[in-house]
Amino acid sequence: MDDRVPRVPEQRRPGFSEKPAALRFDVLGPVRARRGEEPLATGSPQQRALLAALLLREGRTATAAELIDALWGEDPPSQALAAVRTYASRLRKVLDPGVLVSESGGYAVRGLGEGVLDLTVAQECAAEAEKARAAGDLDHARQLLNRALALWDGEALAGVPGPYAEAQRVRLEEWRLQLLETRLEMDLEQGCHAEAVSELTALTAAHPLRERFRELLMLALYRSGRQAEALAVYADTRRLLAEELGVDPRPGLRDLQRRILQADPDLAEPSAPAAEAQSTPARPAQLPATVPDFTGRASFVTELSEVLAGASGDGGDTGRVMAVSALAGIGGVGKTTLAVHVAHQARTAFPDGQLYVDLQGAGARPAEPETVLGSFLRALGTADSAIPDSLEERAALYRSVLDGRRVLVLLDNAKDAAQVRPLLPGTAGCAALVTSRVRMVDLAGAHPVDLDVMSPDEALQLFTRIVGEERVAAEREAALDVVAACGFLPLAIRIAASRLAARRTWTVSVLAAKLGDERRRLDELQAGDLAVKATFELGYSQLEPAQARAFRLLGLADGPDISLAAAAAVLDLPPEDTEDLLESLVDTSLLESAAPGRYRFHDLVRLYARACAERDEWPPSEREAALSRLLDFYLATAAGVYAIERPGDRLVDHLATPVYPGLTFQDRRRAQDWLYAEAVSLLACVRQSAASGLLGRAVDALWAAVDLAESGTNSKAYEGVASALRAAAREGGDPRAEARALITLAYAHSVTGRFDLADEEASRARELTSAATDPLASCWSSNVLGVIALYRSRHDDGEAHLTHAIESFRACDDRPGEASALCNLSRIHLATGRTDSAVSLARQGTEMYDAMGHALKGANGRYALGLALTQHGRLPEAAARLQEALKVFRDSRQRLWEGMSLFRLAEVDLAAGRPAQAASSAETALTVLRGIGGDWRRANVLLVLGHALSGIGQPGRAQVCWREALESFEALGAPEADSVRALLKPLAMA
């Protein structure tokens, strides 16, 4: 599959009226029917056989018996007559009215105009060629025969079954060979013997027993001065005929051998080729048809049009020789469609013609530049006898022919810059558009254009144009799902839309559901000869083994993108070698460079890469090994980041030991940068690993990345992954992994304000940790249970949990854990009125953090100390501690605790009689906490904001804040609701 302009049904606006396009039929290749450029469904092979039989009768009626014999011969099925009638009925629905008629129990195709059937056109060309030859106009005769031969598209009646089709295939092939013989005879009559040798050599190889080809080859070789080879052809022919048929060469061949031996002067090359018609210079117009539903790409159309508009250099750009634009992009992204559209728009700027060639760069046999140059030179009016043999000479002649002319050259589907360079005009006034899957960074002077997928709006617009406004408007959301499943890739959208357009019983939702299954998506994106998988296969088949391995293995990793270091882990290669491979894949457009050092796949390409890994990676265990290395990389690096943030914390000693190493960082800032840059990919890998048999390490990697739970940006994603790991551990019967997953999930729930769920998860975790003898996990579960009890005003339970946590952390020699539990216990004392001990506990925990160099956790200690000092009435000191905590939280990107610190500073300002400042801090806290922290925290901030607003003379706003807070507290069943009702009661009575 390549990027050629696909043919799709043209969509018409309601009320649009014009003369319907004429029908066209092909039999010199696959049997096809078209209305204009729109392909029509011709049905099953037997149905196409019926259509072919009627077309080849040229309007004559075929009886039912004749058609049955044509389709099945001597062994027709029992329901053959019914089948013929069914096929005819289906064809009649597809074709124009009155084309397929019933007559005397049989059928006929009638009313076809001139040029409708390719065979008829070929016959007319052959007849005109015979007349032209008789009149001595060999050049025109050759053109007519070439036009006739060009109508063959492979084997005639390809894929059509039945004895009639087989007999007609033989007849048409014989006629084609006769036309070739006639045209080659005229080639030799015009002195084109050198060019004929190559073609005749191939034909004699394909048809070794056809003596006329061998006779012409002998004559062409003799006239090329290669007498010995000509005689060798005769010897080979004589031997072959004797071995295969037991006969001698026919008299004409024997006579030619004799005349060659005698150097008969009548065999010599004509003294001069027949004069070429000296008319106006040839003006080729080879551009393919543009698609009628071209959509979007406005910026690219403008950019390319501006480059082409400057091709003549009339604007004063005397340094420019010509305009060259090189479009690169993934297969199916619409490079050819865009290039053809732009080329058609620019035709008037190139009055001397437009050349086009498909260079087959993505295929197994890319076009040879010398062959293309020969074709271009002929199209520009150069006689075959004047075209030299070598690439260099042809390129020079090509540039000479174009000198002084304004011609646009569209070089489609190029393999590389080396294939393109000889085909560039090189003269002012000419321009070249090049499309390729590879970025031609080594094509000097080219204007590079990287074509990406469509925008969602463009994608939906293209889908609507093909499917129809009415169907899409009724199911807009499903249509958006379809184009998203297609990855906004034009080819995929075109295929999906064409399938839907051809199935009136399908709804858009049916198509969306089919594409929703990732395992089947690539198989669903196939319609006729268009297939997304096939276009990717062309690019994949061109890769070197190391590139192909990298492509396969990288596709296994979930996540939107992957860093260079993570990719090196997947491939088990040094970063330098990995970068070279990844950049080479970027150049082939199979991989995208998301940012320096980061790479990503298009969604459909990733699915294809995974399919390749399933099919081609050997041994299969390498797939699991690659994902295992990636998980190890994330686990090791996240553990290192955790250790930098929390020196002395024992958690890293209780995590699984990774085999593959991670990155190391020298400072806290770079470690944090890595964690948040890799957050989405890390969480995706952890989730994926739960289903890959790597559950224990996956849970530990998530625990090591616990800071992501409090970041705000990643809180929900962290919670979702923790939930998935808990479910996987429970299903797999792994109590240790389940307990650890429950701890991370309980922590995530507490961050998002879902305290009831957090309580359940943490309680279950403590039960499991006791059974699984996981002491550090037991410490953590007790600590989390204490915090949750605090939030739910169960102070006795909270004190018991936290006291147990302190003792357990001390037994594990985990001083940071002990400091955390002390700070949390401080808040229990504060809630129960023991202000002095609350200050003492918070100060003790903070000093422990500071002694170990814990910046982030030290901020948690200062937060707790600030709360205790506020209630103790030591407001300046409280504000100082909270400001210190706020700075660290902001620096550490901990949005939850940044917002909560602002909230606590608002409480300090309110207590200090600064309501305006309190209102400002509370408003900022609401902004920071938007979408994180949960309703309970937000309600507390609203409560303080209401007091602050009331203090600055805005009681109306204050009431709104309190009412909103009351709604949240009542929904949560929180005891704070009573105090808010008390605030609102006097206002309601007033």
N, C-alpha and C positions, 0 to 999 in steps of 0.2 A: 504494500500500500504506500502511496506517496501523497504529495500535497497537491496533486493536480486538481483543477477545478471540478468538483463533483456536479453531476447533473441531478437536480432535484425538481420536484413539481413547483411551478411558479404559483404563488398565492395571489389571488385577485381580491381587490377591495369590493365590498358590497356595492352593487350598482355599476361596476366596471364592465364595459362592453367593448369588444373588438372582435374582428374576424378570427374564428378559432384557427389555431395552427394546423398545418397540413399533416396528414399521416405520412410516416416513412417506415419502410421495412428493410431489414437486412437478412440475407441468407448466405452471403459470402463470408462466413464466420459463424458466431452464435446467432441463432434466429432471434431477432429483436424487432420490436415495434416501438415507434416513438411518435409523439404528437409534438411537432416542433423539436425542441431539445428535451422534452419530458419523456423519460422511459415509461413504457406501459407494461403492466404485468401480463406476460404471455402464458403463465401457468406452468403446469407440469411438463416434463419432457414429451409425453405423448400428445399433450395439447399443442405444444410447439411443432410436433411432427405433423399434426393436422394442418396447422397454419402454413407450414412450409409446403406441404403437398398442394394446397390450394394456390399459393403464391406462384409456384413453379408451373402451374397449368395456365398462367397468364390470362385469366378470365374465363377459361373453359370450365364447364361444370364437371365435377367429379361425383360419381354415384357413391352411395353409401358402401356398396360392396367394394368398389375400387379403393375407397379410403380405409376400409377395414383391412384389405390386403396390403395397402401401403404401410399401415401402422404395425400389423402383426404377422403378415405373411400367411403361411399355411397353418398356423396354430393360434387362431384368435381366441380370446377368452369368451366365456359363455355370454357375457353381457356386453359384447363388443359394440353392437349397434347402439345400445343405450349410452355407452361411454362416448361414442362419436357425437351423439346428439348433445350430451352434457358439455363436451369440449366446445362444440359449435356455439351452444348457448352462452357459455362463459366468454368466449371470444367476442361474440356479438355485443355483449355488455361493455367490453373494453374499447372496441373499435367504433368509428363513426357510424351513424345510422346509414343503412343501405350499402355498406361495404361487404359484409358477409351475408349472402342471400341464400335462401333455400329454393331449390328448383328441381322438379321432377324426382323427388326423393333423394336428391343429392345437394351439394353445396358448391358455391363459387365465390371468389373475391372479385368484385366489380368496382368500376368507377375510380380506379387509381389514376392519378394524373401523371404528368411527365416527371421523371426523376424520382418517383416514389420508391421504387424497388432498386436496390443496389445492383442486382444482376442485370436489370434492363439498362441501367446507366452504363455498366461495363460493356454490354453488347453494342450499345450505340457508339461508345468511344472506339471499340474495335472496328466497327463498320466505317466510321469516319477516318480512322487511321489507315484503313485499306485504301480508301479513296485518295487520301493525301499522299500515300506512298506511290500510288499509280500516277499521280500528278507530279511526282518528283519532289514533293515537299517533305523530305525525310525528317527534318527537325520537328515539324508539327506532328507528323505521324508518330514519332517517338514520344512526344509529350502526351499525345492521346493514349498511347498504350501504357505509358507510366501511370496516367490517371486511372485507367481501367484496372491495372494491377494493384494500385494502392487501395482499391476498394476491398480487397481481401483482408480479413482480420483473423488470420489463422486458418484453420481447416473449415471449409464450407460446411454449413449445417452442423456445426460442432455440437456434440452432445445430444443430437436428435436421433431417437431409435427408429428401428423399422427397416425392412428391406428396400422400400422405395428411397428412403433417405440415403441408405448406403450406396445404392446404384447412382443416385444423383451426385453424391460426394465424389465417386470415381470419375463421373463424366465432367464435373466442374474442375476437378484437379487436372485432368488431362487437357482441358481447354486452357486453364491457366498456364500450364507448361508450354502449350503451343504459342500462346501470346508472348511468353518469355522468349521462346526461340525466335519469333518474328522480330521482337524488339532488339534482341542481341544481333540478329542479322543486319538490322539497320544501323546498330552501333558500329559494326565492322565496316559497313558501307561508308560510313562517315569518318572512318579513320580512328575511331575510339577503341583501338585494339588493346592498348595497355590497360585501360580501365576495365575492359571486358574480361581480362585474364582472371582477375580476382573473383569476380562473380561466377564465371564459368567453372573455376576450380571448385568452388563451394557447391555448385549445382551438380557437377559430375560426381562429387562425393555423396550427395544426397540421392542422386538417381544414377547409380553406376551403370545400369544397362540401357540407358537412353542414349543411343548412338549420335543423335543430332547434336546434343550438348558437347559430346567429345569431338565431333567434327568441327564445330565452331571454336572449341578450345584449341585444337590443333592449328586452325587458321589464325587465331588471335596470337598464339605463341610464335608462329612463323613470321607474321608481320611485325612482331616485336623484336625480331632478330634472335629468337630462341629456337632455332631449327632442331637442335638435338632434343629439346624437351618436347617439341611437337611430335617428333618421331617416336619418342618414348611413350607418349600418350597412346599412339596407335598400337605399340607393342603391348602395353598394359590392357588395352581394350580387347585385343585379339586373345590374350591369355584368359581374361575374365569371361569372355563369351564362350570360349571353349570349355572352361571349367564349369560354368553355371548352366549353359544352355546346349553345349556341344555343337555350336555353329560358328561360322566365320563372320567377320564384319561384313556389313552390307556393301554393295559395289561403290556407293558414293564415298564411303570412308576409305576403301582400298584405293580408289582413284586419287583421292586427296593425298594419300601417303606417297603414291607414285609421283605425283606432280611436285611434292615437296622435295623428294629425292632428286628430281630433275631440275629443281630450282626454276620451275615454270614462271616466266615473267608475268603471266596473267594473274598469278597469285599475289603479286607484290601489292604493297599498300597503295591505295589510290594516290595519284600524284598530289592531290590537294583535297582536303575535306570540303564537303559541300559548304558553300558560304552560309554563314548564319544570317538569319534575317536581321537587317540593320534597322531596327525600329527604335522607338524611345527606350531608354534604360528600363530594365525590369524593376517593378515596384512591388516587392513582396508584401503581403498582408497576412502574416502567419499567426497572429495572436489568437489564442483560443477564445471562445465566447466567454464573456463575463457572466457571473450568475445573476439572475434577475432579483434575487433577494439579498444582495450584498447589504450588510448591516454594520453600522458603527465604524470604528477605526478612523474617525475623523482626523485626529491629530497625526496619525501615520500617513493618511492620504495627503494631508497638507504638507507635511515634511518631505515626503518623496516627490510630490509634484513640484515643490520649490527647487529641489535638487535638479530635477529633469528640466525645469524651465531655464536653468542657468547653463544648459549644455552647450549653447552656441557661443558663450563667452561675450555676447553683445553688451553685457552690462559693465564692461570694463575690466572683467576678471581675466586679464591676458595670461595669467599663469596657469589657468586651467586648460588641460588638454581635452578632457571629456568628462562627462558625469557618470560616476559608477556608484550605485547603491547596492549594498549587500544585506539582504534580509536573512536573519537567522532565527531559528526557533524550533521548538519540539515538533515532531511529526503530528499533523492534525491541527496545528494552531492557525492555519489559514494563510501561510506565506504565499502560496501560488494564487489563491483567490485575491489577496490584496494586490499582489504584483500585477496580475492581469487587469484588475479594475483600474489601477493607477495608469497602466500602460494604455488602456483604451481612452482614458481621459486625456492623455498626453499625445494622442495620435496626430492631432493637427500640427503639433510642433515638430513632427518628423515626417515631412511630406514625401520623402524618398523611400519610405517603407518601414516595416517592422518585421524583424526576424524572431523566431521562437524555436527553442529546442528543449526537450526534456533530457537532461544529462544523465538521468538514472543513477545519480550519485549514491542513493541509499540502497541500491540493488547490488546483486552479486557481480554484474558486468557493467560498470559505468561506461558511458559513451566515450569513444576515443576522440580527442580533439581533432585529429586529422580527418576523421569521418564527418564530424560536424562541419568542419570548414569546407569540405567538398560539397556538402548539402547547401551551405550558405552561399558559396560561390555560384552554384547552379541557380539558386533562387535569385541571385543578383544579376543573372544574365550571362555568366561566363560559360563558354562552351566546354564540354567535357574534355575535348582534346587540348584545351589550354590550361587545364588544372594540373599542377605538378604533383609529384608523388610524395615528397617529404613534408613533414609537419612544418618545418621552418619556412619552406618555400610557399606553402599554402597560406600560412599566416601572413607572410609578407604581401602576397598577392591580394589577400582579403583586405588588408589595410589600404593597399593601393586602390582597390576598387571602391572603397568607401571614401576615399579622399574627395573632399568637396561635396559630399552628400550628407544629408541629415537623416540618419537611420537609427531607430531604437532597437536594441537587441535584448531580448528577455531570455536569460539563461536560467532555466528552472531546475531545481533539484540537483545542484552541483555537489560533487564529492568534496573538493578542496580547491584551494587557490591555484594549484598547479594545473588542474583541469581547465580552469577558467581563463588564465592569463592569455593563452594563444587566441582566445575567442573575443577578446576585447577590441573594439574598433581602434582606439588610439588616435582618433582625429577629432578636431574641434567640430562641433555641431552634432556629433553622435553621442549616444548615451547607452548605458547598459544597466539593466536591473538583474541582480543575481539573487536567487533564493537557495538556501542550503540549511541543512540541520546543524552544520558546524559554523562557528564564528570564524570568519576569514580575517583574522588579525594580521595575517601576512600578505593581504592583497593591498598593495600600495595604492594610496590615493582614493580608496573606496570610502564611501559614507556608510558606516555600519548602523544597522537598525536591528535591535533585538525585539522580536515580536512576542508579546506575552499573551496569556489567555484573555478572553473578553471580560469586561466589567459585568457585574450582575445585571445591570439594566440592558446592556447590549445583548447579553446572552438571552434574556427573556424576550427581547425584541425579535431576535432571530428565530427563536422557538415559536413565537406567535405568528410570524410571517409564514412559516411552513405549515403549522397546525391549523391556524385560523383564529381570529380574534374571539369568536363566540365561545369556542371550547376552552380557551385559556382564561377568559374573563370569568367563566363559571367556576374555575378551580385555580385561582391565581396562586394560592399557597402551595398546592401540589405542583404547579408549574415551576415555582421557585425551587422546590425540592428536586425536581428533575434536573434543572440546569446546574444546581449545586452538585448533585451526584455526578454530573458530567464534568465536574471540575471547571466549568465555564470554557471548556475546550470546544472550539467551533465544530470540528469534525464529529465529536461525540454528540453535541447538541443536534447537529444536522441528522445524524443517524437516528437518534432517539425520536426526534420530531417526525422524520420520514416514516418510521415504523408506526407511530401513532396516527399520522395522516392516512396511512394505508389500512388502518383498522378502525372502522367507524364504530364498532361495538365497544372499543376500549374507552375508558375515561382517562383523564390525565392522572388520576389517583392510582389507577391500575399500573400505569407505566412507572410512576414514582415508587410504588411498592416493589416492582420488579428490580428497579435500580437500587433499592434500599439494601439489598443483600450484597455485601461487598464480595462474597465468594463467587457470585454469579454475574457481577456487574459488567465485566469485560465481555463475557459471552453474550449478554443482552445487547451490548452496543455493537450490533452488526446488522447490516441491511444490504442485501444484494452483494455487490462487490466492494462495499465500503465496510471496513472493520477497524475499530480503534486498535485492537490487539495486533492486527497485521501491520499497521503503520509503525507501532513500537518495535515489532519483531525486526523490521528492516534496519532500524538503528542499532538494535542489540546485536544483530548478526555481524555488524561491522567492527565490533569491539575486539581489542586484543584480549587474551585470556585473563591478564591481571585486571584490566578494566571491567571485564564481564563479571569477575568474581566480586570486585568492589561494588558494582551495580547491584548484584543479587543480595549480598549480605547487608548492605546499607539499607536496602528496601525492607528488611525484616524489622527494623527498629520503629516503634511507634513514636509519636511526637511530631510537632510541626516542622522541626528542623533538627540539625545535629551539628555540634561543634567539631572542629578539626580534631581536638584531643579525644572526644568521644568516638569519632569515626576511626581514629587510629586504634582504639581499643577493640572496636568491632572487627577490624581487619587484621589485628595483631601485627601491625607494622609500625615502623618509626614515623613520627609526625611528618618528616620531610618527604618520605616516600608516599605517605597517605595524601599529602597536599598535592603532589604531582598527579596522582591518580584522579583525585577529585576534580582538579582543575581541568584535566583532560576530558572528564565526563561532562563538565560544564561546557566545554568547547563543542561537544557533540549534541548539546541541548537536552541530554537525558537527565541532567542534574542542574539545579539552579543555585547560584551563589546568593544566599539571602542577605548576607552582610560579610565583611571581611572575616574570614575564619569560620563562617557558618554556611551550611548547605541544606538544601531541601529538595524534595521530590514533588512534582505535580501529583495530585492524589491518584489519578489513574495510572501514572507511570509507576508509583509505589506499588499499586496492586499488581501491575505487570511484573515488576521486579520480584515481588514475593512469589508469583507464579513461576518465574524462572528459577528462583531458589528451590522451590519444591521439585521442579523438573530436572534441574541441571547440577545442583550442588552435590558434590560427592566427596567423602561420605556424607550421608544425611546428618550425622551427628555434628558436623561443622556448623549447621544452623544453630543448634542449641549452644554450641561452644561460643559462637559469636555473641549471642544474647547474654550468655553468662559473663563474658568478658566486659560487656557494656555495663551490666549490673554491678560487677566488681568495681569498675571505674567510678561509678556514681557513689557506691557505698564507701569506698576508700576516700574519695575526695570530700564527700559530705561529712564523714567522720573527722577528717582533718580540719574542716571549717568549724565543726562543733568544738573541737579541742582548742582551737585558737580563741573562740568566743568564751569558752569556759575552762580555763586552765585548771587542771587538777580534778575535773569532773570524771567520775569513774564510769560513766556510761560507755565511753569508747572502749574500755577494757572488757565490757560485757557484750560487745557486738560480734557478729560473725567475722572471721578473719578472711578478707578477700585475697584471692590468688593473684589477680591482675592489679597492678598498682594504680593509684590515682594521682592527681596533681597535688603539689605542695605549694604553700603560700608563705611569704615572709611577713606579711602584715595583715591585720584584721580587715582593712578596707578592701583589699583585693580578694580576700576570701569571701566577704559578703557579696562583692560584685559577681563572683562566679556563682554563688548560690542562687541569687535572684535572676541572673541571666539564664541559668540552666533549669529554673524551677519547673517550667512546663514540660520540658523534655525529661527531666529527672522523674517527675511524677508519672509521666506516661510510661517510662521504662519500668518503674516499680509496679504499676498496675498490670503491665504486660507480663512481668515476671511471675506474678501470682498464678497465672495460667500456664506457665512454662516449667513448673516443677522447681522453681527457685524461691519458694515462699519464705523460708527463714531469712535469707539475705535481703529479700525485698522488704520485709517488715523492719529489719534493722536499718536499712537505708532510709526508710520513711521516718523512723524514730530519730535518726541522726539529723534529718532535715526538719526537725520540729519547729524551727524558727519560721518556716513558711506558713505555719498555721496562724501565726499572729500578724502576718504581713498585710492582711486585708485583700491584696490582689490575689493571693493564692489560697485564702482560707477555705473557700468552698471546694476548690479542686482537691486540696489536702484532705478535707473531710470525706469527699467521695472516694478517694483512693483508700483511705483507712477503712471505710466501710466495705470496700471490695476485698481487701486483704482479710478482714475479720470473717467474711463469708467464706472465702477460700480456705482459710485455716479450719473453720468449723466443719466444712464439707470434707476436708482432708484428714480430719481427726488429729490435728497437731495442737495440743493444748498450750505448749510454750509459745508458738507463733500466734495463736489466737489471743493469749493474754497480752502479748506485746501490741498486737494490732488493736485490742480493746483499749489499751492505755492511750495510744495515739488518737483513737477515735473519741475517747472521753475528753481528752484535752482539746481536740478540735471542736467538739460540741460545746464545751465550756466557753471557748473563744467566741463562738457564734451565738452564745446566749441560750442554748438549748440545754438547760441545766438538768431537767428531768431525764433526758436521754443520757447525758453525761454521767449522771448518778447510776443509772442502770449498767452502763458499760464498765464504769470503774469498779462497781461492786462485783460484777462477774469476773473482771480481771483479777481482783484480789483473791477470789476463790481459786481461780486457775493457777495463779502464781504459787500458791501454797502447795498445790498438787504437783506442779511442774518443777518445784525447787529452783525458782528463779528469783533470788533474793533482791536484786536491784529492781526488777519489775514490781516486786511486792512493795518496796519503798515508794516507788512512783505512784502506784495505785492508791496507797494510803494518803499520800500528799494531795493527789487530785481529789480524792473523796473529801478531804478536809476543806479544800477550797470550795467545792460544790456545796457542802453543808453550810459554809459561811454565806454563800449567795442565797441559799434557801432558808436562812435564818434558823437553822438547826445547830445552835451554837454548842450544845453539849456533845453532840455527835462529832461536830467539826473538831472540837478540842481533843476528843479521844483519838480520832484518826490522825491528827497532826502530831500528837504526842507519840503515837506509835511510829509515825514516819520519822520523827527525829531520832528515836532510839534505833530504828532499822538502818537509817543512813549512817549513824555512828558505828553500828556493828559492821557495816560494809566499808567503813573508812571513806565515806563519800562526803567530804566537808561542804562542797557546793550544794549537794542535796540537803544537808542538814541546815545550811543557811537559808535555803528556800523555805523549808518547813518552819523555821523560826520566824521568818517574816510573815508567813501566812498565819501562824499562831498569834502573832502580834495583832492581826486584824480581828481575830476571835476575841482577844482580850479587850480590844477597843470597842467591839460591838456589845460587850457585856459590862462596859463601864469601868474596866480596869485600865485606866489611861496610863498611869505610871509604868505598869508592867508592859503595856503595849509599846511605849516608847523604848523601854529597855530591850525588849525582844527584837524590835526592828533595828535598833542600833547595833545589837550584837550580830545579827545576820548581815547587816551592811558592812560592818568591820571585817567579818570573815571573808566576804566577797572582795573587799578592797585588798586584803592581805594576799589573796590569790591572784589579783590582777584581773578580776572579772568586771569588765566594763559594762556589758549588757545586763548581766544579773545584778551587778551593783546598782544599776538604775532601778531594777525592781525593788531592791532593798530601800533605796532612797524614796521611792514611791510610797512604800509601806510606812517609812519613817515620817514622811510628809503628812500622811493621813493622821498618824498618832499625834504629831506635834500640833496639827490644826485643832484637834479636839482638846488637846492639853492647853490651848490658848496661846501657844508660842508661834504666832502667825508669821513674823518675819523669817524665823528659822524654817518654818514649814514651807514658806514660799521658796526659800533658797534651795531646799532639798528637792522640791518638785521641779523647779527650773533646771536643776542639774539632771534630774531624771529625764525631763522633756528633751534636753539637748541630745542625750545619748539615744533615746528612742527615735528621734528624728534622724540622727546620724545612722542608726541601724535599720531604718526603714520599717520600724515596728508601728504601723499605723494605729493598731488597736490601743497600744499603751501610750502613744502620742496623744490620741484623742482623750483617753482617760486622764492623763496628766493635766491637760488643758481644763478638763472638767473639775479636777481637784483644785487647780489654781483658781477657778471661778468660785469654788466654795471658800477658799481663803480670802479672796477679794470681797465676797459677800459678808463674811464674818468681820472683815476689817472695815466695813462701811464704804466700800468702793463699788457700788452697784453697776455703774457704767462699765468699769473695767471687767467686772464679773460677767456682764452681758456679752461683752466682746469675746471673752475667753470661752464662754459657753457656746456662742454662735460658731466660733471656730471649731470647737469640739464636735458639734453636730455635723459640720462639713467634713471633718476628717473621718468621723465614724459612719458616714453614709455607706450603707450596704454591709457594714461589718459590726460585730459586737453584740448584735441581737437587740430585741425590743426592750429588755429590762434595762440595759445600760442607757439606751436612748431615752427611755422614760425618766431615768434619774437626771440626765442632763437637762431635759425639758423642765423638770421640777425646779432645778436651780435657776434656769433661764427665766422661768416665770417669776421667781422671787426677785431676780435682778431687774426685770422689766417693771415689776411693780415698784421697785425702789427708785426708778428713774421716771416715774409718772406715766407709765403705759399699762394701766390695769387691763385694758381690753386685750392686748397681746398676751399679757400674763395669763388671763383666763383661758385663752386658746391653747397655750402651752400646757396648762394644768389639765385641761380636759383631754388633750391628746395623751398626756402621761397617764391619766386615770384609765383611759380605754386600754392602754397597754398593760397596766398593772392588773386590772380586772381580768383581762384575757389570760394572763399568766397565773392568776390566783395569788399574786404577791401581796404580802402584808402591807406594803407601802401604800396600797390603795386607800386604806383608812385615813392616813394623814392627808392625802390629796383631797378626799371628800370633805375633810374638815376645813381645808382651805377654801373650797368652792361653796360650802354651805352658806356662809354669811353673804356671799355675793348673790347667791340664788334667792335668798330671802329679801335682799335689798331690791 
